[in-house]
Each structure stands twice: as C-alpha cells, then as structure tokens.
Amino acid sequence: MKSVLFFLFAIVCFVVTPRVASAQSNNNEPKKVEINITNLTCDGDMPTIKKQLVNLDGIEAVEFTKRKSNISKFTVQFDETVISLEQIYKAIETTPGCDDKSTTPYRVKQNKSPKSKQA
C-alpha cells in the first residue's frame, strides 16, 4: 500500500512541477527602462556605453538614439532579479570615455520628481 501511495505521489509531483516552474518563468518578464545619458562628445560614445552594458549579467538588450547636442536616450531591457537600476546607472557612469580611457565622463540624467504642493 505504501508503495502505491509513493507511486501516486511521484506522478503528481512529476505532473505539477513543470506547470509551477512554467508559471514562475512567466512572472519574470524583463523590465524596460529609458535612460538619458549626458556628456556625450562624439558618435563613438553610444557604442562604448552599449558595449559596457551588454557585458553585464541580467542585461538583455540595449538600444540608443542618435546623439542630440550631448545627450542620447538609451532603452535598456533587463532582469530585475539579476541586476538593479542603480547598478546599471553605476556601470554607465564608470564607463571610460571613448577618446580618453582615463576619464569617466558619462552621467545619467535623472528626472526630478515634481515638488509636492503644500495646502
């Protein structure tokens, strides 16, 4: 009798486990964020930053727009369970410049939250 119960338990575990794992993987969809980066001086800056980002664990995709004056918008798709937004910002701001490798000129331009009005 114990062996029959064990056999039934094993079958239930085998059937249920893949469904649970499948449901969990659907909840871990990558997050997409737009980041404005400043202090870009030439068209080589964007590929330099992109290369730095795509080499990080958790980064799934990086796209950027053409540089306007000294700013470009990067769209980064990443897995929040592997890398945080703060780590992405730090990676950008510690990327060596494409012309002078001894400098780290790039800065993340963060949107300021609106000030709350007092009544």
N, C-alpha and C positions, 0 to 999 in steps of 0.2 A: 504493500500500500504506500509506503514511504517513497519507494522508487517511482511510482506512478505520479504522486504529487510533485516530486522533484522534476520529473519529465515535463509535466504540465507547466510548472513554474518556469523552467528553462525556455519553453516555447513562448510563453507570454513575454518574458524578458527579451527574447530574440525579436519578436514582432513589434513590441512597444518601443524599444531603444532607438531604432533608426528614425522613427517618427519624432521622438523628442529631440534628437540631435538635429533633424531637419528643421524643426520649428525654431530651435535656438539659432541656427545659422541665418535664418531669415530676419531675425531681430537685429543682427549686427550689420546692417547696411552701412556703407561708408558715408561719412559726413562730407559735405562740400561747403567750402568757405571761400569768400573773395577777400584778398588781402592787397591793400595798396602799399607799394614799396617805393620809397623816395631815395634821392641821392644817386640816381642812375645817370651816368655821364655819357655812355655810348651804347650802341646796339648789342655789344657783347655782354653787357651786364645781365640781361634777362636769361640767356642760356647758361651763364655761370651760376646764377641763383637756382635755376631749374635743376641743373646737374646736382647741386648740393642737396636739394630736397628729394629728388627721386632716389638718391642713395640711402635715404633714411628708412628704417623699418616702419611699416604702417602707412607709408605714403603710396597711394595707388595711382594717382595721375596729377600732373601739373601742366597748366596751360597759362599763357600770358598774352597780354595785349601789347601793341606797339607802344613804344615809349613816347609820352607826350610831355614836353619840357623835361622834367627829371623824375617823372612818376610812371609806373606801369601797374596794371591790375593783374594779379595772379589768382587763378582759380585752382585751389588745391583740394583734392579728394583724398581722404584719409580715414583710417580705422581708429576711432577714439579709444578702443581698448588697448591699443598698442602705443600710440603717440598722442600727446596733448597739443592743443593750440599754442600754449606757451612754449613748448619745446620746438614747435615749427617756427615761431617768432624768433626764438633764440638762434636757431640754425640759420635763419635769414640774416640776422644781424651780426653773426660771427663768420659769414661767408667772406673770404678775401676778395678784394676788388679785382676786376679782370685785368686792369693795367698795372696796378701796384699790389702785389700779393701781401705786402706788409701792413696794409690798411684793411679796415672793415667798415666801408662807407655806407652800406645799405641800412635803411631804417624802415620799420613797419609804421605806417601812418594809421593810427587807430582812431576810429570815430569817437568823438567826445559825446558822452551821454548828455541829453538835454538837462539843464538845471531844473529842479523841481521848484515850482512857484509856491510861495507861502501865501496863505489867505489873510 
